[in-house]
Amino acid sequence: MTIQRIASKWEKTRILKQREHIRQYIPETRKYSLEHLRVMLHLHGVVYLKPDRGTYGNGVMSIENWNDELVEDSPQQYKLRHGIQSEVFPTIEELHEVLTERIGNREYLIQKGITMLTYRRRKFDLRALVQKSPQGNWEATGFIARIAALNKIITNHHSGGAITPIEEVLGPYLLPKQFASLYKEMKTVGVQVANQLNSKLPRLKEIGLDIAIDEQFNIWILEVNTLPALFPFKTLEDKNIYKRIHRYAIAYGRLKSSAKQ
């Protein structure tokens, strides 16, 4: 039986927002338009633009309200960042014109920007892997942290990001008891998200959650991937984690029993 996937970020967001206990973890997200951009920047100050369909962080941009601190009473401007490049625009209309050219005919989403925790002055997020067990239950089977390359806005390893255990990036912020509580909440959220998506996608077998932790230690679901990479979990010191991931992936047909992925 084919494992079910879904590419549209908007569709996944729509399904998840149907559950009130999940809704609190989802940053405000709208389809891109000039009016939505104007409203979202007014509400949040920083937003991320993402293609509705796409992988590896390709096409992701950030926009923030910008004032020149060196100029007294400087007018409101708008700073666009993509990769390690940035541009400042004097009006939102001029910014929209450039974005329209850049986006083309692709559908884009605007997502509230999260003030993420940092590790050695670099942004990081967490990837949670949630899989169907051989018994048919959803389980959060692995967590890794992904640290952005210097001056980059995305953490994906395809863009130079580094992978490390979550204890390393969260350890400086949390006492062991606090870490255990946050870890338990993330596992619970992961299973809730998987169950909700599974209610609409009956052949779903695995998901990857990209999770941001803000400065108040709130959990935010940045994105859900229905074809998550498994190999990053091989890097964890505890080899039993990947052994279980591998065993589950064989059981539901992602990997063959001889595969070494």
Disulfide bonds with the S-S distance in Angstrom:
none
